[in-house]
Amino acid sequence: MSAHPSSISAPVSELDEAPSPRRAMCLSVNGRACPINVDPDLPLLRVLRQDLGLTGAAYGCTNGRCSACVVHVDDRPTRACRIPVHVVQGAEIVTIEGLAAREGLPPGELHAVQRAWIECNVPPCPCQAGMIMAATALLMDNPDPSEAEIEAAVFLGCGCGVRPHALRAIRSLAEHLRSW
């Protein structure tokens, strides 16, 4: 006797691939409430880029060893590739797209670190937005960082060759901030 077509079950491999749990959450990103419905264990970086369309933070090493994905979470530099989105619910997240606005600058204006990057002709690099975010956090905490402190905070894992230019931009801005 043959089985009726409606009694045939799906292959085991399809049953093993249960959909991941989704949860409605609301993130505060760049001063805006952003409702999302995602797997709470997804990395923040994935949610920022794919669900919210904020592509400034980039995929780099995906293991927290570079600066490509740095964003600010409650004013602290955070590697967005390593932190699950549910951990940042209730925190204020700032990406490169919202950096200038956080300082109260009008649309189209650049943050001081972004301007320093341009003035010092820092070459393009996939890690650049994350480096700017890391440098901004460093200068907020320490307006006179040593070269070693800059290296540790900003240049993790970047082999693009932008170090000398970016270092000059950060040192130049630090000097300017000290003179105020």
C-alpha positions as CSV (number, residue, x, y, z in Angstrom):
1,M,0.0,0.0,0.0
2,S,1.5,3.4,-1.0
3,A,1.4,6.4,1.2
4,H,-1.0,9.2,0.4
5,P,0.8,12.3,-0.9
6,S,-0.6,14.4,2.0
7,S,1.0,12.0,4.6
8,I,4.5,12.4,3.2
9,S,6.5,14.5,5.6
10,A,9.3,17.0,4.8
11,P,12.9,15.7,4.6
12,V,14.7,15.7,7.9
13,S,17.1,18.4,6.8
14,E,14.2,20.8,6.3
15,L,12.8,20.0,9.8
16,D,16.2,20.7,11.4
17,E,16.3,24.2,9.9
18,A,13.7,25.7,12.2
19,P,13.4,29.5,11.8
20,S,15.3,31.5,14.3
21,P,13.3,33.2,17.0
22,R,12.4,36.8,16.1
23,R,11.5,39.4,18.6
24,A,10.1,42.9,18.3
25,M,12.6,45.4,19.8
26,C,13.2,49.1,19.5
27,L,16.7,50.5,19.2
28,S,17.7,54.1,19.7
29,V,20.1,54.8,16.8
30,N,21.4,58.3,16.0
31,G,18.7,59.8,18.2
32,R,15.8,58.0,16.5
33,A,13.6,55.2,17.7
34,C,14.1,52.3,15.3
35,P,11.6,49.4,15.7
36,I,12.9,46.1,14.4
37,N,11.7,42.5,14.5
38,V,14.8,40.3,14.4
39,D,16.6,37.4,16.0
40,P,17.8,39.0,19.3
41,D,21.2,37.1,18.9
42,L,22.1,38.7,15.6
43,P,25.2,40.9,15.7
44,L,24.4,44.6,15.9
45,L,26.4,45.2,12.8
46,R,24.1,43.0,10.7
47,V,21.0,44.8,12.0
48,L,22.5,48.2,11.4
49,R,23.5,47.4,7.9
50,Q,20.7,45.1,6.6
51,D,17.7,46.1,8.7
52,L,18.3,49.8,9.2
53,G,20.3,50.6,6.1
54,L,23.2,52.2,8.0
55,T,26.2,50.9,6.1
56,G,28.9,53.2,7.5
57,A,30.1,50.5,10.0
58,A,31.7,47.8,7.9
59,Y,32.4,44.1,8.0
60,G,36.1,43.6,8.6
61,C,37.4,40.7,10.5
62,T,34.0,39.8,12.1
63,N,35.8,38.7,15.3
64,G,36.4,42.0,17.0
65,R,40.1,42.4,16.1
66,C,39.8,45.4,13.8
67,S,38.1,48.8,13.9
68,A,35.9,48.5,10.8
69,C,32.6,48.0,12.7
70,V,33.1,50.4,15.6
71,V,30.0,52.4,16.7
72,H,29.3,54.2,20.0
73,V,27.0,52.5,22.5
74,D,26.2,54.9,25.3
75,D,29.3,56.9,24.2
76,R,31.6,53.9,24.4
77,P,33.4,52.5,21.3
78,T,31.9,49.1,20.6
79,R,32.7,46.6,17.9
80,A,29.3,46.0,16.4
81,C,30.3,42.6,14.9
82,R,30.6,41.1,18.3
83,I,27.7,42.3,20.3
84,P,24.2,40.7,20.0
85,V,21.5,43.2,19.2
86,H,19.5,42.4,22.4
87,V,22.3,43.6,24.5
88,V,22.1,47.2,23.2
89,Q,18.3,47.5,23.5
90,G,17.7,50.6,25.7
91,A,21.2,52.0,24.9
92,E,21.9,55.0,22.7
93,I,23.7,53.8,19.5
94,V,25.6,56.3,17.4
95,T,27.0,55.4,14.0
96,I,29.2,57.4,11.6
97,E,26.0,58.6,9.9
98,G,24.9,60.3,13.1
99,L,28.2,61.4,14.5
100,A,27.9,65.1,13.5
101,A,24.3,65.4,14.5
102,R,25.1,64.1,17.9
103,E,27.3,67.2,18.3
104,G,24.4,69.4,17.3
105,L,25.9,70.1,13.8
106,P,23.4,70.9,11.0
107,P,22.8,68.3,8.2
108,G,25.7,68.2,5.8
109,E,28.3,69.3,8.4
110,L,31.1,67.0,9.4
111,H,32.3,66.1,12.9
112,A,35.8,67.5,13.8
113,V,37.4,64.1,13.5
114,Q,35.9,63.7,10.0
115,R,37.2,67.1,9.0
116,A,40.7,66.3,10.4
117,W,40.6,63.1,8.3
118,I,40.0,65.1,5.1
119,E,42.5,67.9,6.0
120,C,45.2,65.3,6.5
121,N,44.3,63.5,3.3
122,V,43.8,60.1,5.0
123,P,43.4,57.6,2.1
124,P,40.3,55.6,1.7
125,C,40.2,52.4,3.7
126,P,37.4,49.9,4.6
127,C,38.1,50.5,8.3
128,Q,37.9,54.3,8.0
129,A,34.4,54.9,9.5
130,G,35.2,52.6,12.4
131,M,38.6,54.3,12.9
132,I,36.9,57.7,13.0
133,M,34.4,56.4,15.6
134,A,37.2,54.9,17.7
135,A,39.3,58.1,17.4
136,T,36.3,60.2,18.5
137,A,35.7,58.1,21.6
138,L,39.4,58.2,22.4
139,L,39.5,62.0,22.1
140,M,36.4,62.4,24.2
141,D,38.0,60.5,27.0
142,N,41.6,61.7,26.5
143,P,42.3,64.9,24.6
144,D,46.0,64.2,24.7
145,P,46.5,60.5,23.8
146,S,50.0,59.1,23.4
147,E,50.8,57.3,20.1
148,A,50.5,54.0,21.9
149,E,47.0,54.9,23.2
150,I,46.0,55.8,19.6
151,E,47.4,52.6,18.2
152,A,45.5,50.5,20.8
153,A,42.2,52.3,20.4
154,V,42.1,53.0,16.7
155,F,44.3,50.9,14.5
156,L,43.6,47.3,15.6
157,G,44.0,45.0,12.7
158,C,44.1,47.5,9.9
159,G,46.8,46.8,7.4
160,C,45.8,49.3,4.7
161,G,48.7,51.7,5.2
162,V,46.6,54.6,6.4
163,R,48.2,54.7,9.9
164,P,50.6,57.6,9.3
165,H,47.9,59.8,7.8
166,A,45.3,58.9,10.4
167,L,47.8,59.3,13.2
168,R,48.6,62.7,11.9
169,A,44.9,63.6,11.8
170,I,44.3,62.5,15.3
171,R,47.4,64.2,16.7
172,S,46.5,67.4,14.8
173,L,43.0,67.4,16.2
174,A,44.2,66.6,19.7
175,E,46.6,69.6,19.5
176,H,43.7,71.8,18.4
177,L,41.4,70.6,21.2
178,R,44.1,71.3,23.8
179,S,44.5,74.8,22.5
180,W,40.9,75.7,23.1
